[in-house]
């Protein structure tokens, strides 16, 4: 009975990389992982060791760094194991766990970006009221609520993933466990699955990016009123770089997740590239964009490596 539903105790990940690109892919993934780990762990350590950095802005940066470390560690080592050792078998339970981690952290980061943009908006547009509006307590509560909201959005995905049956194959044509890929190889044809993905991506993606854009536009308007030319350049440079990394996160995910739910077919290669760019490039860039350009962070890193104090204003 070819259409009979079968129990799937495990999945086989088929990371289709052309032979002539295999070495480049392995080296690139390893380099991305090392850079991501080094940059984000350095940010985490510096913020923990320096009490002066334990304020709302840096608590958000700390949270972002933790998300990036966990998400990269959840994905890249397994991808390298597949490419280097051909370790393609993943039990059903760990596969679902990986899906839940990827989506939870992705949703958390997608909600955290607009929260951080609003935080910078308040700091720039209302500098005198900012300390009374945004405190460490409210920041911690906001981070908790962001995680709770992401977990609540994730619940239907896990319910739907449990409903999927597999009667044709258990081979996932992807480099890690992914909800959309599981739907495509399953025998369960339910439009709710991809519709859920499209709707949540529209709300968190378009909504989140829209909030970021509006916040940074207000920041730019405020920056243009600054009399200092250097101040204007710095504010504009910061805005452009922040929007760049935000776009690298939101745009590929919106294209790859919204279109299938609307009935538009995206090729496997295009889908793989878009999702991998969104998941792996921003974690590598976030420390550079959000942390290493900051005077206090640079001063703390210098003191960590040399043991010497330095005036942040000298940067």
Backbone torsions as a table, in degrees:
resi	resn	phi	psi	omega
1	UNK	NA	96.6	-174.5
2	UNK	-64.6	-26.3	-177.3
3	UNK	-97.2	5.8	-179.5
4	UNK	-70.0	140.3	179.0
5	UNK	-73.1	134.1	-179.9
6	UNK	-118.9	150.9	176.4
7	UNK	-76.0	134.3	-178.5
8	UNK	-112.6	104.3	179.5
9	UNK	-79.8	-16.0	-176.6
10	UNK	-157.7	163.7	174.9
11	UNK	-118.6	153.6	174.9
12	UNK	-111.8	119.0	180.0
13	UNK	-86.7	124.0	179.7
14	UNK	-111.3	92.9	-178.6
15	UNK	-87.4	92.5	-172.4
16	UNK	-77.7	99.5	176.1
17	UNK	-121.5	130.0	179.4
18	UNK	-62.3	146.3	-173.4
19	UNK	-58.1	-40.3	-177.8
20	UNK	-73.2	-11.8	178.7
21	UNK	-106.2	0.3	-173.7
22	UNK	-63.3	-49.0	-178.2
23	UNK	-62.3	-44.3	178.9
24	UNK	-60.6	-42.9	-178.4
25	UNK	-63.9	-44.5	-179.8
26	UNK	-62.3	-46.9	-179.5
27	UNK	-63.7	-42.5	-179.1
28	UNK	-63.4	-44.7	179.6
29	UNK	-63.8	-43.7	179.6
30	UNK	-62.8	-41.8	179.9
31	UNK	-65.7	-44.3	178.1
32	UNK	-58.8	-43.0	-177.7
33	UNK	-66.3	-44.9	-179.3
34	UNK	-63.1	-46.5	-179.9
35	UNK	-63.3	-42.4	179.4
36	UNK	-62.4	-47.8	179.6
37	UNK	-62.5	-48.6	-176.9
38	UNK	-60.7	-49.1	-176.8
39	UNK	-64.2	-47.6	-175.8
40	UNK	-74.4	-38.1	177.3
41	UNK	-66.3	-35.8	177.0
42	UNK	-63.0	-42.7	177.4
43	UNK	-61.9	-44.7	-179.5
44	UNK	-60.9	-47.7	-178.5
45	UNK	-63.7	-44.6	-178.7
46	UNK	-61.1	-43.3	-179.4
47	UNK	-68.4	-37.1	178.4
48	UNK	-66.4	-40.8	-174.5
49	UNK	-79.8	-21.8	-176.8
50	UNK	-107.9	105.1	-179.6
51	UNK	-59.5	-27.5	-179.1
52	UNK	-68.3	-19.1	180.0
53	UNK	-93.2	-0.6	-178.2
54	UNK	-89.3	63.6	177.0
55	UNK	-124.2	172.6	-172.6
56	UNK	-50.3	-49.5	-177.0
57	UNK	-58.3	-46.2	-176.9
58	UNK	-76.8	-22.1	173.4
59	UNK	-67.1	-37.6	175.3
60	UNK	-66.0	-43.7	178.7
61	UNK	-63.1	-40.2	176.6
62	UNK	-59.1	-46.7	179.6
63	UNK	-62.1	-42.7	178.4
64	UNK	-61.6	-41.5	179.6
65	UNK	-64.4	-40.7	178.3
66	UNK	-63.4	-44.9	178.0
67	UNK	-57.5	-45.5	-177.4
68	UNK	-65.7	-39.2	178.4
69	UNK	-65.1	-47.3	-177.6
70	UNK	-65.6	-44.5	-177.4
71	UNK	-66.2	-43.0	178.9
72	UNK	-64.4	-40.5	179.4
73	UNK	-68.9	-28.7	178.1
74	UNK	-70.2	-25.6	-171.7
75	UNK	-112.8	-53.7	-167.2
76	UNK	-66.1	-44.4	178.6
77	UNK	-57.1	-39.2	178.4
78	UNK	-66.1	-40.3	178.4
79	UNK	-62.4	-41.3	177.9
80	UNK	-65.5	-37.3	178.8
81	UNK	-63.8	-37.3	177.9
82	UNK	-66.0	-46.5	-174.9
83	UNK	-74.2	-36.2	-175.8
84	UNK	-88.6	-44.6	-173.1
85	UNK	-110.1	1.1	-178.5
86	UNK	58.1	36.7	-179.5
87	UNK	-88.1	84.0	-168.4
88	UNK	-100.9	-9.8	-175.5
89	UNK	-85.5	127.2	176.9
90	UNK	-129.0	119.9	176.9
91	UNK	-58.4	155.1	-175.7
92	UNK	-56.4	-48.1	-177.9
93	UNK	-60.6	-54.8	177.2
94	UNK	-59.5	-30.6	178.5
95	UNK	-66.3	-45.7	177.1
96	UNK	-64.5	-35.7	178.5
97	UNK	-63.6	-42.1	178.8
98	UNK	-63.6	-41.3	176.6
99	UNK	-58.9	-45.4	-177.8
100	UNK	-64.6	-39.5	179.0
101	UNK	-66.1	-46.8	-179.9
102	UNK	-58.2	-47.3	-176.2
103	UNK	-73.4	-39.4	178.8
104	UNK	-62.1	-48.0	-179.3
105	UNK	-67.7	-36.5	177.3
106	UNK	-64.0	-44.0	177.7
107	UNK	-65.1	-41.8	179.6
108	UNK	-60.6	-46.3	179.7
109	UNK	-66.5	-37.6	179.4
110	UNK	-64.2	-31.5	177.1
111	UNK	-84.6	-32.0	-176.8
112	UNK	-68.7	-36.2	-179.8
113	UNK	-56.4	-50.9	178.0
114	UNK	-65.9	-31.5	176.2
115	UNK	-62.8	-43.3	178.0
116	UNK	-65.7	-37.9	178.3
117	UNK	-64.8	-40.9	177.4
118	UNK	-66.1	-36.2	177.2
119	UNK	-61.2	-44.5	178.4
120	UNK	-67.8	-35.2	177.2
121	UNK	-60.8	-47.1	179.2
122	UNK	-63.3	-39.3	-177.9
123	UNK	-66.8	-35.8	-176.4
124	UNK	-86.1	-43.6	-174.1
125	UNK	-83.3	-32.3	179.7
126	UNK	-126.1	61.7	-173.9
127	UNK	-62.0	-32.5	-177.9
128	UNK	-76.6	-33.7	-179.4
129	UNK	-88.5	-16.8	-174.6
130	UNK	-53.7	-48.4	-177.2
131	UNK	-60.7	-30.1	179.7
132	UNK	-84.5	-25.8	179.7
133	UNK	-81.7	-46.8	-175.3
134	UNK	-110.2	110.2	177.6
135	UNK	-118.3	171.8	177.2
136	UNK	-60.9	-35.0	-180.0
137	UNK	-66.7	-47.2	179.3
138	UNK	-66.9	-33.5	177.5
139	UNK	-65.5	-46.5	178.1
140	UNK	-61.1	-40.4	178.0
141	UNK	-65.6	-39.9	178.2
142	UNK	-62.7	-44.5	179.0
143	UNK	-61.9	-40.5	177.3
144	UNK	-62.9	-45.2	-179.7
145	UNK	-64.8	-36.5	177.1
146	UNK	-60.8	-44.6	178.5
147	UNK	-65.8	-39.8	178.7
148	UNK	-64.8	-42.6	178.5
149	UNK	-62.7	-43.4	178.2
150	UNK	-62.2	-40.9	178.8
151	UNK	-65.2	-38.8	179.4
152	UNK	-65.3	-40.6	177.9
153	UNK	-66.7	-32.1	-177.0
154	UNK	-70.8	-29.1	-173.4
155	UNK	-53.2	-49.7	179.3
156	UNK	-60.1	-33.9	178.0
157	UNK	-60.9	-45.0	-178.6
158	UNK	-68.0	-35.4	176.8
159	UNK	-64.3	-47.0	179.8
160	UNK	-64.9	-38.6	179.7
161	UNK	-62.3	-35.7	178.1
162	UNK	-69.9	-25.1	-179.0
163	UNK	-78.9	-18.0	-175.1
164	UNK	-67.7	137.7	174.3
165	UNK	-118.8	151.3	-173.7
166	UNK	-128.1	109.0	-177.3
167	UNK	-114.4	-10.6	-177.8
168	UNK	-103.6	-48.2	-174.9
169	UNK	-157.6	158.4	172.5
170	UNK	-118.0	17.8	179.3
171	UNK	-90.8	118.8	176.3
172	UNK	-93.3	113.3	-178.5
173	UNK	-76.2	63.3	-175.2
174	UNK	-156.3	166.8	-176.1
175	UNK	-89.8	-8.8	172.9
176	UNK	-154.9	169.6	-177.4
177	UNK	-68.4	130.5	-173.1
178	UNK	-142.9	137.2	-175.9
179	UNK	-61.3	-47.5	-178.0
180	UNK	-62.8	-43.1	179.9
181	UNK	-64.3	-38.1	177.1
182	UNK	-63.2	-39.5	178.2
183	UNK	-62.8	-42.8	-176.2
184	UNK	-65.0	-32.5	-178.9
185	UNK	-93.8	-5.6	-177.2
186	UNK	-80.8	167.9	176.2
187	UNK	-100.0	6.0	-178.7
188	UNK	-94.1	108.2	-179.5
189	UNK	-100.3	96.7	-179.7
190	UNK	-134.7	114.6	-177.9
191	UNK	-61.6	-16.5	179.5
192	UNK	-61.8	-32.5	-173.6
193	UNK	-61.9	-56.1	-179.7
194	UNK	-75.1	-27.4	177.0
195	UNK	-64.4	-38.9	177.1
196	UNK	-61.3	-44.2	-179.1
197	UNK	-62.7	-44.6	-179.6
198	UNK	-64.4	-44.4	-176.1
199	UNK	-66.6	-44.1	179.7
200	UNK	-68.0	-35.0	178.6
201	UNK	-68.2	-38.6	178.0
202	UNK	-62.9	-46.2	-177.2
203	UNK	-67.4	-52.4	-176.3
204	UNK	-77.5	-34.8	-177.3
205	UNK	-78.1	-64.1	-179.0
206	UNK	-65.5	-41.9	178.9
207	UNK	-63.1	-47.3	-179.2
208	UNK	-64.0	-44.7	179.9
209	UNK	-67.5	-34.7	177.6
210	UNK	-64.1	-42.1	177.9
211	UNK	-64.0	-43.0	177.8
212	UNK	-59.3	-45.9	-177.9
213	UNK	-62.9	-45.7	-180.0
214	UNK	-63.6	-41.6	180.0
215	UNK	-62.7	-44.2	-178.0
216	UNK	-72.8	-28.9	174.0
217	UNK	-63.4	-43.5	177.2
218	UNK	-63.4	-37.1	178.1
219	UNK	-64.7	-41.9	178.7
220	UNK	-63.3	-43.8	178.7
221	UNK	-59.2	-43.9	178.4
222	UNK	-65.0	-37.7	-178.8
223	UNK	-66.3	-35.1	-179.8
224	UNK	-66.4	-19.2	178.4
225	UNK	-84.7	-9.1	178.9
226	UNK	-71.5	133.5	-177.7
227	UNK	-71.4	-30.9	-177.3
228	UNK	-73.3	126.8	176.7
229	UNK	-64.2	-39.0	179.5
230	UNK	-64.1	-38.3	178.3
231	UNK	-64.4	-40.2	177.5
232	UNK	-63.2	-45.8	-178.9
233	UNK	-61.6	-42.7	-178.3
234	UNK	-64.4	-45.1	-179.2
235	UNK	-64.0	-43.4	179.6
236	UNK	-66.3	-40.4	178.8
237	UNK	-63.1	-43.8	179.1
238	UNK	-62.8	-43.3	-179.6
239	UNK	-61.9	-45.9	-178.4
240	UNK	-63.0	-45.2	-178.4
241	UNK	-67.7	-38.9	177.4
242	UNK	-63.3	-44.1	179.3
243	UNK	-65.5	-31.5	178.5
244	UNK	-63.4	-50.5	-177.4
245	UNK	-70.0	-33.5	176.2
246	UNK	-64.9	-41.6	178.9
247	UNK	-65.3	-39.3	178.2
248	UNK	-63.3	-26.1	177.9
249	UNK	-83.7	-50.3	-172.2
250	UNK	-76.8	-48.8	-169.5
251	UNK	-60.8	-50.5	179.0
252	UNK	-60.6	-39.4	179.5
253	UNK	-67.2	-38.7	179.4
254	UNK	-64.5	-42.1	179.4
255	UNK	-64.3	-46.7	-173.4
256	UNK	-76.6	-27.0	-176.8
257	UNK	-98.4	-33.0	-177.6
258	UNK	-78.2	-43.9	-175.6
259	UNK	-58.6	-46.7	179.5
260	UNK	-59.1	-36.8	178.8
261	UNK	-68.2	-22.1	177.9
262	UNK	-93.5	5.3	178.0
263	UNK	88.9	6.6	179.2
264	UNK	-91.5	124.3	-178.3
265	UNK	-78.9	130.2	174.9
266	UNK	-113.8	128.1	-177.8
267	UNK	-60.3	153.2	-178.4
268	UNK	-59.5	-40.0	-179.4
269	UNK	-64.7	-45.9	-179.7
270	UNK	-63.9	-42.0	179.6
271	UNK	-62.4	-46.3	179.8
272	UNK	-58.6	-46.4	-178.0
273	UNK	-63.7	-45.3	-177.2
274	UNK	-62.9	-46.7	-177.8
275	UNK	-67.8	-41.2	-179.4
276	UNK	-65.5	-39.5	177.2
277	UNK	-61.1	-46.5	-176.7
278	UNK	-66.6	-34.5	-174.7
279	UNK	-86.6	-33.0	-170.9
280	UNK	-105.1	-29.5	-177.3
281	UNK	-75.7	-49.0	179.6
282	UNK	-56.1	-42.5	178.0
283	UNK	-59.0	-29.5	178.2
284	UNK	-76.0	-32.7	-176.2
285	UNK	-89.7	-25.2	-174.8
286	UNK	-54.6	-44.7	178.7
287	UNK	-61.0	-36.1	-179.7
288	UNK	-69.8	-44.8	-174.7
289	UNK	-74.2	-45.6	-172.3
290	UNK	-96.1	-19.1	-171.0
291	UNK	-120.7	-56.7	-170.1
292	UNK	-70.3	-13.2	175.3
293	UNK	-86.8	-5.6	-176.8
294	UNK	-88.5	133.9	-176.6
295	UNK	-60.7	-44.5	-177.6
296	UNK	-64.3	-40.4	178.5
297	UNK	-65.3	-45.8	-179.9
298	UNK	-62.1	-40.6	178.5
299	UNK	-63.3	-41.6	-179.3
300	UNK	-68.3	-37.9	178.1
301	UNK	-66.1	-42.1	178.2
302	UNK	-60.1	-43.6	-179.1
303	UNK	-68.6	-34.2	179.1
304	UNK	-64.5	-40.4	-176.8
305	UNK	-82.0	-33.5	-173.5
306	UNK	-106.0	-20.1	-176.0
307	UNK	77.2	6.3	-179.0
308	UNK	-104.4	146.4	174.0
309	UNK	-81.6	148.9	178.3
310	UNK	-143.7	145.6	179.0
311	UNK	-77.8	118.3	-179.6
312	UNK	-56.0	-27.9	-178.3
313	UNK	-68.0	-12.5	-179.4
314	UNK	-78.3	-11.0	179.1
315	UNK	-84.9	NA	NA
